[in-house]
């Protein structure tokens, strides 16, 4: 039986609007009143030898460290957004590098038993590749978090050259999430007054051309709608994309983005919220607000999810946790990395079978801003599918 939970109207800030929607479609979302509680895996145990605190029955391992050999390459600095892709009897984890000028994407291929087969670069020479998103046609969209940044479409399998996709807009990109039902890609923007966008390609599966829209408030202030961005390329001396449409809805620091069953979830670190855009009803609500519970989940950032409706939200700072938000509206820690107080959790992604969770501590124990102390982990355990 499908549960249905109505989201509390989200406070939108000065000059904006608050709207809500019934977003519980096939266990697709949690209540806006999501609060700390007993998670499905139980409490975290003391940290293991890798400094990772996990529930009973879960184990961790370090798969890569910045500047050290893994699978035939040196792992990149400042590991950020990531995703997993199936590959025969194994799988691939891709990871962005949020370094200026020498950023890009690296990939690790794992064998069926979880051992590292090889590693390789799929994009290089770009700037501050932060988050991104996987496509249904098995490519990885790597997003530059810089002024007039680009989206690069990369091949996780390393067979084809990466291609810039300027039609998806030139702005401070953060994350992307594909909606195969409406054949659009949602995009977040990491600015204090950033926007939430959708890109509709002329042909699904080809991101070389299409229309960029921005989420707007309707004239009566009671709903949201999409309006075309006049100049997605954002000419240097012209207005930037977020300032081109007067009715655009602004968000405080857009971060992670995840689509599931008609709903696109995205996070805003400036106000500690997890949002839910119901694409079927074209309504906007929140599933979590840090200010409502004292910030148990602090510094919301990258987000991923499962087919069963669980969301996994990583912290930028806070106490370096990945928290689950269950369809029942419970927020609980699943992973905590101790001793990395000046770092952030990045790139959470599940292996294709759902049994392994990959993520990184971007700056590691040293917290060095150049990201040369990054650590990429794997956690195995009885994750809900």
Backbone torsions as a table, in degrees:
resi	resn	phi	psi	omega
1	UNK	NA	131.4	179.7
2	UNK	-80.0	132.6	174.7
3	UNK	-85.8	155.3	176.9
4	UNK	-133.8	123.0	-179.3
5	UNK	-124.5	132.9	179.2
6	UNK	-93.6	130.2	-177.2
7	UNK	-78.0	140.1	173.6
8	UNK	-65.0	140.7	177.7
9	UNK	-59.3	135.6	-177.3
10	UNK	-88.4	128.3	174.7
11	UNK	-66.0	126.8	-171.0
12	UNK	-102.7	-3.0	178.1
13	UNK	89.3	176.6	-174.9
14	UNK	-60.6	130.4	173.7
15	UNK	77.6	2.0	-179.7
16	UNK	-113.6	-164.6	-171.5
17	UNK	-127.9	156.6	173.1
18	UNK	-115.4	127.0	179.2
19	UNK	-134.5	161.3	178.8
20	UNK	-140.8	167.5	179.9
21	UNK	-154.0	159.6	174.2
22	UNK	-86.2	101.6	-168.8
23	UNK	-108.4	5.4	-174.2
24	UNK	-88.4	87.7	-178.2
25	UNK	-114.9	109.9	-178.5
26	UNK	59.3	43.4	-177.4
27	UNK	57.9	46.9	-174.3
28	UNK	-91.9	-12.1	-176.3
29	UNK	-152.9	167.3	176.5
30	UNK	-107.4	167.1	-179.1
31	UNK	-72.6	151.0	175.9
32	UNK	-64.2	-17.4	179.0
33	UNK	-91.1	20.7	179.7
34	UNK	-53.4	127.4	-173.4
35	UNK	-133.6	159.9	177.6
36	UNK	-58.9	141.8	179.0
37	UNK	-167.8	-171.1	178.8
38	UNK	-75.9	117.5	-179.3
39	UNK	-76.3	170.4	-176.9
40	UNK	-70.0	-14.3	-176.6
41	UNK	-107.3	-2.0	-178.2
42	UNK	88.1	-179.4	-176.3
43	UNK	-72.3	161.2	175.2
44	UNK	-75.2	139.8	175.3
45	UNK	-88.7	172.2	175.6
46	UNK	-57.3	153.4	-178.0
47	UNK	-57.1	145.2	176.8
48	UNK	-84.1	-168.9	-175.6
49	UNK	-67.4	-16.3	176.2
50	UNK	-92.5	3.9	-178.5
51	UNK	76.3	20.6	-177.7
52	UNK	-109.7	122.2	177.3
53	UNK	-91.1	129.3	-174.8
54	UNK	-138.5	161.0	173.5
55	UNK	-71.4	167.3	176.7
56	UNK	-56.7	134.7	176.9
57	UNK	93.4	-2.7	179.6
58	UNK	-110.3	148.2	178.7
59	UNK	-134.0	155.8	179.0
60	UNK	-124.5	159.6	169.2
61	UNK	-150.0	154.6	174.6
62	UNK	-90.9	125.6	-179.9
63	UNK	-103.0	-21.8	-179.8
64	UNK	-160.2	150.5	174.8
65	UNK	-131.5	140.8	-179.6
66	UNK	-56.3	132.8	177.4
67	UNK	78.4	2.8	-179.5
68	UNK	-115.9	153.8	-176.5
69	UNK	-66.3	139.9	169.8
70	UNK	-152.0	123.2	175.7
71	UNK	57.9	23.8	176.5
72	UNK	101.5	-0.2	175.8
73	UNK	-131.7	170.3	169.1
74	UNK	-91.5	126.6	-177.7
75	UNK	-65.8	140.2	-173.4
76	UNK	-70.7	160.5	175.3
77	UNK	-81.2	160.9	176.7
78	UNK	49.3	56.2	178.5
79	UNK	-62.0	135.5	-177.1
80	UNK	-130.1	-127.1	-172.9
81	UNK	-55.9	149.3	-178.5
82	UNK	-153.3	169.4	178.3
83	UNK	-159.2	160.8	177.6
84	UNK	-112.8	148.8	-179.6
85	UNK	-136.6	139.4	177.1
86	UNK	-70.1	148.3	178.2
87	UNK	-151.9	90.5	-178.0
88	UNK	60.8	-126.5	178.6
89	UNK	-89.1	6.2	177.4
90	UNK	-123.8	-156.9	179.8
91	UNK	-158.1	167.9	-176.9
92	UNK	-126.5	137.0	170.5
93	UNK	-112.7	122.7	175.9
94	UNK	-102.6	149.6	-176.6
95	UNK	-143.8	131.4	175.3
96	UNK	-76.3	159.8	172.4
97	UNK	-118.3	115.1	-178.5
98	UNK	-91.1	58.2	175.1
99	UNK	-113.0	145.5	177.5
100	UNK	-72.7	138.5	172.6
101	UNK	68.4	-32.1	-179.5
102	UNK	-117.5	25.6	179.0
103	UNK	-73.6	-158.1	-179.8
104	UNK	134.5	-151.3	-175.6
105	UNK	-139.8	136.8	170.6
106	UNK	-119.9	158.9	-179.2
107	UNK	-134.6	144.5	173.4
108	UNK	-119.6	126.7	173.7
109	UNK	-98.4	131.2	179.5
110	UNK	-107.6	142.1	174.0
111	UNK	-77.0	175.2	-177.3
112	UNK	-59.6	-30.5	-179.5
113	UNK	-86.9	1.9	178.3
114	UNK	93.0	-5.4	178.1
115	UNK	-73.8	155.2	-179.5
116	UNK	-77.3	124.5	177.4
117	UNK	-86.5	-55.0	179.6
118	UNK	-164.0	168.2	175.9
119	UNK	-139.3	155.8	-175.4
120	UNK	-164.1	163.5	178.1
121	UNK	-96.1	140.5	176.6
122	UNK	-117.0	-10.2	177.0
123	UNK	-157.1	140.5	178.9
124	UNK	-151.4	163.7	176.8
125	UNK	76.1	19.0	177.5
126	UNK	-108.0	-179.2	-170.9
127	UNK	-122.5	126.8	171.4
128	UNK	49.4	56.5	176.8
129	UNK	-73.0	105.5	-171.1
130	UNK	-92.3	-93.9	178.7
131	UNK	-103.9	-151.2	-177.2
132	UNK	164.3	-145.8	179.3
133	UNK	-177.0	152.2	177.6
134	UNK	-86.8	151.0	177.0
135	UNK	-106.6	159.7	177.3
136	UNK	-65.4	-18.9	178.8
137	UNK	-96.4	21.4	169.9
138	UNK	66.1	46.0	167.6
139	UNK	-122.3	166.2	-179.5
140	UNK	-116.7	125.6	176.9
141	UNK	-92.6	112.8	-178.8
142	UNK	-102.7	124.5	-170.1
143	UNK	-109.0	131.0	176.6
144	UNK	-84.8	123.0	178.2
145	UNK	-94.9	73.2	-179.7
146	UNK	-151.7	163.9	-179.8
147	UNK	-56.9	126.4	-176.8
148	UNK	57.2	37.1	178.1
149	UNK	-67.3	162.4	-178.6
150	UNK	-115.6	164.0	167.0
151	UNK	-101.6	130.3	176.3
152	UNK	-111.7	129.9	175.6
153	UNK	-93.0	121.1	-174.0
154	UNK	-119.6	158.6	180.0
155	UNK	-101.6	109.4	-178.9
156	UNK	-59.7	-23.2	-175.8
157	UNK	-88.9	-5.0	174.0
158	UNK	73.7	20.3	-177.5
159	UNK	-94.0	-27.0	-175.9
160	UNK	-122.8	151.4	177.6
161	UNK	-68.8	147.6	175.3
162	UNK	-69.2	149.8	-177.7
163	UNK	-130.8	131.9	174.8
164	UNK	-71.8	144.2	179.5
165	UNK	-122.3	72.5	-176.7
166	UNK	-63.9	-22.3	178.4
167	UNK	-62.3	-18.7	179.2
168	UNK	-82.0	5.2	174.6
169	UNK	104.9	149.1	175.5
170	UNK	-113.4	97.7	178.5
171	UNK	-157.7	-176.6	-178.0
172	UNK	-78.1	81.8	-174.8
173	UNK	-68.0	149.3	172.4
174	UNK	-123.2	-75.5	-173.2
175	UNK	-130.0	167.1	179.5
176	UNK	-140.7	148.3	176.9
177	UNK	-146.1	129.4	-176.6
178	UNK	-89.2	138.1	177.0
179	UNK	-115.0	97.6	-176.3
180	UNK	-70.7	-20.1	179.1
181	UNK	-70.2	-47.6	-179.9
182	UNK	-95.4	-3.3	178.2
183	UNK	56.2	53.2	177.1
184	UNK	-135.6	163.4	174.8
185	UNK	-119.4	123.8	177.0
186	UNK	-85.7	145.3	-175.5
187	UNK	-137.0	137.6	175.8
188	UNK	-106.3	160.3	-176.1
189	UNK	-131.3	124.2	-176.3
190	UNK	-91.0	75.4	173.4
191	UNK	-134.3	154.9	178.0
192	UNK	-61.6	-25.7	175.6
193	UNK	-122.9	40.4	-177.0
194	UNK	-70.3	170.5	-178.5
195	UNK	-121.5	172.9	176.2
196	UNK	-116.7	124.3	-171.6
197	UNK	-119.3	164.9	167.1
198	UNK	-138.3	140.0	178.5
199	UNK	-112.9	124.4	178.8
200	UNK	-108.4	101.6	-179.2
201	UNK	-68.2	152.6	177.8
202	UNK	-62.5	-32.7	176.3
203	UNK	-136.0	124.3	-178.6
204	UNK	-60.7	127.8	-176.1
205	UNK	100.8	-7.7	178.1
206	UNK	-128.4	109.6	-174.5
207	UNK	-97.3	16.7	-177.1
208	UNK	-75.6	-22.1	-178.9
209	UNK	-150.8	150.0	179.2
210	UNK	164.5	-166.5	-175.5
211	UNK	-114.3	132.7	176.0
212	UNK	-103.5	123.1	178.0
213	UNK	-113.9	158.9	176.1
214	UNK	-123.7	142.0	178.8
215	UNK	-71.2	130.8	-175.2
216	UNK	-128.1	163.2	171.8
217	UNK	-92.1	134.7	178.8
218	UNK	-67.0	157.3	-177.6
219	UNK	-55.3	-31.5	179.8
220	UNK	-83.0	-2.6	176.5
221	UNK	73.0	15.4	-173.6
222	UNK	-110.8	-7.8	-176.4
223	UNK	-151.7	-179.7	177.7
224	UNK	-120.6	155.5	177.8
225	UNK	-153.1	170.4	-179.6
226	UNK	-107.0	138.3	175.5
227	UNK	-132.4	147.4	-175.5
228	UNK	-69.4	137.9	172.7
229	UNK	-82.5	118.6	-174.5
230	UNK	-61.6	-39.0	-175.3
231	UNK	-131.5	81.7	-178.9
232	UNK	-59.5	-26.4	-179.8
233	UNK	-75.2	-11.8	175.4
234	UNK	45.9	74.5	178.8
235	UNK	-49.5	144.7	-171.7
236	UNK	-53.7	-41.0	-176.5
237	UNK	-100.6	11.4	177.0
238	UNK	-106.1	178.0	178.2
239	UNK	-67.5	143.2	177.5
240	UNK	-72.9	164.5	-172.8
241	UNK	-54.7	-39.0	-175.7
242	UNK	-72.5	-11.1	-178.7
243	UNK	-112.6	9.5	-175.4
244	UNK	-89.0	-21.3	-179.3
245	UNK	-121.1	116.9	-172.7
246	UNK	-60.4	-33.0	-175.8
247	UNK	-85.1	2.6	-176.3
248	UNK	-57.9	138.7	176.8
249	UNK	-85.5	124.8	-176.6
250	UNK	-101.5	145.1	-177.5
251	UNK	-127.9	148.2	-174.0
252	UNK	-89.0	84.5	174.9
253	UNK	80.9	71.3	179.2
254	UNK	-65.1	137.7	-177.9
255	UNK	-127.8	-117.4	-173.8
256	UNK	-66.9	160.8	-175.3
257	UNK	-149.3	131.6	-177.4
258	UNK	-147.8	130.9	179.7
259	UNK	-108.5	137.8	175.4
260	UNK	-157.3	124.1	169.4
261	UNK	51.4	53.3	174.9
262	UNK	86.3	-2.1	-177.4
263	UNK	-125.7	133.2	173.0
264	UNK	-106.7	120.0	178.3
265	UNK	-97.1	138.6	173.9
266	UNK	-147.8	156.0	-174.6
267	UNK	-113.7	152.9	174.0
268	UNK	-129.8	115.3	-172.9
269	UNK	-74.5	-26.4	-177.1
270	UNK	-63.7	-33.2	179.8
271	UNK	-121.7	8.9	173.1
272	UNK	64.5	40.9	-177.8
273	UNK	-114.7	149.3	167.4
274	UNK	-111.6	117.1	-176.3
275	UNK	-97.7	159.9	175.2
276	UNK	-137.3	115.6	175.1
277	UNK	-98.4	115.9	178.2
278	UNK	-84.8	104.3	-175.3
279	UNK	-70.9	-24.3	179.7
280	UNK	-75.8	-39.4	-178.9
281	UNK	-98.8	-8.6	-176.4
282	UNK	53.6	54.6	177.0
283	UNK	-127.5	159.7	-176.2
284	UNK	-128.4	133.2	177.4
285	UNK	-147.4	-179.4	176.0
286	UNK	-118.2	145.0	174.5
287	UNK	-106.0	-13.2	177.0
288	UNK	-157.3	140.4	177.1
289	UNK	-137.0	112.3	-175.9
290	UNK	-58.7	-30.5	-177.8
291	UNK	-70.2	-20.4	-177.6
292	UNK	-78.7	-23.7	-178.3
293	UNK	-124.0	17.7	177.7
294	UNK	82.0	10.6	175.1
295	UNK	82.6	37.0	177.0
296	UNK	-56.8	-44.7	173.4
297	UNK	-100.0	102.3	-170.3
298	UNK	-108.3	142.1	177.8
299	UNK	67.2	47.8	-177.2
300	UNK	-54.4	137.2	-174.4
301	UNK	-144.2	-118.7	-178.5
302	UNK	-59.2	147.5	-179.8
303	UNK	-141.2	141.9	172.0
304	UNK	-139.6	-179.3	-177.0
305	UNK	-159.5	177.7	-179.6
306	UNK	-120.9	166.5	178.8
307	UNK	-63.6	-24.5	180.0
308	UNK	-80.2	-6.0	176.5
309	UNK	103.6	-2.3	175.9
310	UNK	-72.7	137.9	171.5
311	UNK	-104.5	143.5	175.7
312	UNK	-121.6	116.9	-174.4
313	UNK	-114.9	125.3	-179.9
314	UNK	-92.2	150.2	-179.2
315	UNK	-99.7	136.7	168.1
316	UNK	-94.8	98.1	-173.3
317	UNK	86.8	-127.8	-176.1
318	UNK	55.0	-136.1	174.5
319	UNK	-108.8	28.3	171.5
320	UNK	58.3	56.8	-179.8
321	UNK	-118.2	158.5	160.3
322	UNK	-109.0	122.4	-179.8
323	UNK	-108.1	145.5	172.9
324	UNK	-93.9	140.7	166.9
325	UNK	-115.5	112.2	-174.9
326	UNK	-85.4	160.7	175.5
327	UNK	-59.6	-17.5	177.4
328	UNK	-87.1	3.1	176.5
329	UNK	83.1	28.2	177.8
330	UNK	-105.5	133.8	174.5
331	UNK	-108.6	126.4	-177.8
332	UNK	-151.5	145.0	178.1
333	UNK	-72.7	142.7	176.7
334	UNK	-115.7	-32.0	-179.5
335	UNK	-140.0	140.4	169.1
336	UNK	-138.8	133.6	176.5
337	UNK	-104.4	115.3	-177.8
338	UNK	-89.0	150.2	175.3
339	UNK	81.2	10.9	-179.6
340	UNK	-120.9	49.6	-170.0
341	UNK	-62.2	-26.1	-177.5
342	UNK	-101.6	21.2	-177.5
343	UNK	-115.0	-166.8	174.3
344	UNK	-149.6	151.8	176.7
345	UNK	-84.8	131.1	-177.2
346	UNK	-135.8	160.9	168.1
347	UNK	63.9	33.1	179.4
348	UNK	-64.4	132.7	179.9
349	UNK	-159.0	139.5	179.6
350	UNK	-92.4	144.9	171.2
351	UNK	-61.4	159.3	-176.2
352	UNK	-54.7	-30.8	179.3
353	UNK	-88.5	-1.8	175.7
354	UNK	79.3	6.3	-175.3
355	UNK	-92.8	-13.4	-176.1
356	UNK	-130.8	137.0	178.1
357	UNK	-114.6	124.9	177.0
358	UNK	-105.0	146.5	177.1
359	UNK	-167.5	170.9	179.1
360	UNK	-131.6	155.1	161.9
361	UNK	-99.3	108.3	-167.0
362	UNK	-60.2	-42.0	-176.0
363	UNK	-112.7	2.7	174.0
364	UNK	63.3	-161.5	-175.6
365	UNK	-69.4	-29.2	-177.9
366	UNK	-76.0	-28.1	-176.6
367	UNK	71.8	14.0	-175.6
368	UNK	-62.0	127.1	-170.7
369	UNK	-62.7	-25.7	179.5
370	UNK	-74.2	-7.0	174.0
371	UNK	72.5	24.1	-178.7
372	UNK	-83.8	1.9	-179.5
373	UNK	-116.0	20.7	-178.0
374	UNK	-64.6	149.3	-180.0
375	UNK	-132.5	131.5	178.1
376	UNK	-110.1	128.6	-172.8
377	UNK	-116.0	160.5	167.6
378	UNK	-127.1	134.2	174.3
379	UNK	-118.8	129.0	176.7
380	UNK	-111.0	147.7	177.9
381	UNK	167.6	-178.6	-177.4
382	UNK	-80.2	62.1	177.7
383	UNK	-65.0	144.5	173.9
384	UNK	-70.8	140.2	-175.9
385	UNK	-97.9	NA	NA
